[in-house]
């Protein structure tokens, strides 16, 4: 009973990690500026850091402009320190939260047209412009292949990972939840979006996953390569979440959560 209890707790932990991972794959990674630039995901939230200490300033206000070519800023909000009076533009009333303690501004339900430059201004000083870039979260990639019935040993298998009309910064391939084997027969091309398996042999069977990522999100598709006796080929597409759960379960066992 005790052993099963520990295993159950470990599995629950894995599933929670999976849910958190899936959740954050659609959330903004840019909670603090990278230089003068922040990234946010469409539909999510991002925090624009304020001065942290308002000090003796009589007010703090947040301003916006689309780009450097715009000469007149748009006033988002004005906060009067002594009276705690907050005046906020109607457009932002439902989608912005102002923190009176540190002067930060949280934008919710981000849309592509929220891209632009933001800054705070005190009665005593003015903050630097922060560039906000809003990006669509990546959908599940598509995996294409060149396999057909009658696949024979020694051919080259081509797996192509693609995402339609979205910004992809990186492609990552794994086999059976692990990095690709250090084997010259495994070759990556076209910014790692294409995987070639040259001179395939029986041991090349397994789960191949392609993970795509950008500044705000990641997504994954998994493919089961099952070449049986190299006379018939079977290619099955599984939801990435299934194999991801298996990978997390394996990791939990390695970490000692499951015995």
N, C-alpha and C positions, 0 to 999 in steps of 0.2 A: 504493500500500500504506500509506504513512504517513498519508494523509488518511483512509482507511477505519479505520485504527487509532485515530486521534483521535476519530472519530465513534463507534466502538464503545465507547471508554472513556467518552465523554460519555453515551451511552445507558445504560451500566451505572450511571453515577452517578445518572441520573434514576431508574432503577428502585430503586436503594438509597434515594434520598430518599423515593420513594413508599412503600417498605416501612417505613422509619422513621416516616413520617407516619402510616401506617395503624396501626403498632404503638402510637405515642404517642396516637393518638386513643382508645385504650382504657386509657390510663394516667392516674395522678393528676397533675394539674397543680399540686397544692398541696404542694410540698416545703418550703415555708416559710410561716409564718402570715401571713394577711392580716388585720392587727389581731390578733384573738384567735380567728380562724376558719381551719380547714383544710378542703379538699375532697378526697375520695378516690373512686375508681371501684370499684364492686362487682367483686370478683375480683382486684383489684390491690393495690398496696402504697402506704403513706404513711409519712413520717418525722415523728415528733413531736420537735421540737428540745428538747434538754436544756440544762443550764446552761453548756455549753461547757467550763468549768473547774470541776472538783469541789473543788479547793483543799484545805483542811484538814478537810473534812467527813468524818465517820466512815462515813457511809452515804449512799446515794441510793435512793429508792424512787419508783415510779410508781403513781398512784392513778386510779381511774375512778369516775364516777357518771353515771347516765343523763341527769339534768337538774338544774336548780337546786333543784327541790322535794325531792330526795333529801338527807337529812341525814348519812348514813353512807357513806363512800367504800369502794370495793372495792379491796383491795391487789392490784396486778398482779404486782409483783416487788419484791424487796429485794436490794440489792447492798451488801456490806460492803467498803469500800475497802481496808483493811489486809490482809485475808485473801483478797480476790478471790472471796469466796463469793457465789454468785448463787442466790437462791431465787425461783422463778417459779411462779405459779399454774398448775395443770395445764391449765386451759382455754387458756392462752397458750403453752404449751411448744412447740407445732408451728408457731405463727403469729406469733411475736414474736421480734425480735432486739434485744438490748441492747448499746449501744456503750459500753465501759468508759472510753474516752478522753474523749468529750464528753457522755456521759450521755443521748444521744438514744435514742428507742425507735422501732423500725421494725415496723409492723403489716403483715402479709402476708395475702393472700386475704381482703380486706375483704368484710364482709357488711353488710346494712342495719342489723342489730342492733348493729353496732359504733359507730353514732352515739352521741355523748354528749360528756362533758367529761373531759379528761385533764390531769393536772399531775404535776410531779416535786416531791419534797420531799427536802431535804438536812438534815443535823443542824444546819446553821447558817442555813438560809433555806428559803423555800417559793416555788415558781414560781407564776405565774398560771395560771388554768384556760385550756385551749385547747379550743375547741369543734370537734369533728370532724363534718363532714356527709358522709355516704356516699350517692352517687347512682349510679343505673344508667346505663351507657353508652348512648348513643342508637343505635337501630337505623336502617337505611336508610329514609329518608322515602318516602312514597307520593306520586306526582304524578298528579292527576286533571285532566281537561280536558273541554271542551265541544265538541270537534270531531266532525264526522261527514262522511260522503261528500257531495260536492256543495258543500263549503265555498267561498264566493265572496269575492272581494276586497271589502274594506271592512267585514267583520264584526269583532266583538270576540272575541278568543280569551281564555279564562279558564283559568289554570293554578293549581291549588290544591295546596300542599305541606303534608303532614300527617304527624304521628308519633303513633301510638296510645299513650295512657296513659304518656307519659314527659315529664319536665321539659325544656322547650326554652327557652333564653334568647334565642336570636337566629336569624333566618332571613336567608340571603344568596343572592341570585340573580345569575347570571352568564350571559352569552351568548358562546359560542365562547371560553371560558376568560378572558373579560375582563368588567369591570363592565358593567352594563347601559348602553346608549347614553343620553346626555343628551337625551331626547326626551319630549315631553309625552304622546305616545301610550302610553308605558310607565308604568303606574301600579301602586303597591303598596298593599295594604289588609290589614286584620286583622293588625296587628303584622308586616307584610311577608310573611305566609304565602300571600297571594294576589297573583298577577301578572296584570294585565290588559294585553293588547295590543290597542289600539283602532285601528280602520280598517286592518287588516293589509294589507301590500303584499308584493311578492315579496322584497324585501330583508330582511323579518323572518324568513325561513328561517334555520335554524341550530340549534346545540346550546344548550339552556337547562338550566342546572343549579340545583338548590335545595340549599343546604348548611344543615344545622341544627346547632346547637352548644349546649352548656351548660358548666358549670365544669370538667368532666372529659373531655369527648369531643366529637367531631363526626362527622357522616356526610353522605353526599351521594348524590343520584340525578340522572341526566342524561336529558333527553328530546330527541329529534331532531325538530324541526318542519320538515317538507318539504312545502310546498304547491306543487304543480306545476300551473302555468297556472290555478290557482284553480278547477279543476273537480273534481279528486279530491284528497283529503287523505291523507297518510301520516304516521302518528305512531308512532315507534319508541322503546322504552325500552331504554337501554343501561346496563350496570353502571357506576356512577360511577368505578370504578377505571380503566376504559378511557380515558375522556375525561380523567381526572386525569393519567394517564400522558402523554397527548398534551400537556396543559397544561405538565407538567413538562419535556417534551422541548422545547417552544417556549421555555420559560424558560431551559433550558440553552443553547439557541442564542443567545438574547439575551445571556446572561452570557459567551458566548465559549467554552463547554466543547465545542461542536460547530461545526465549520467546514465 
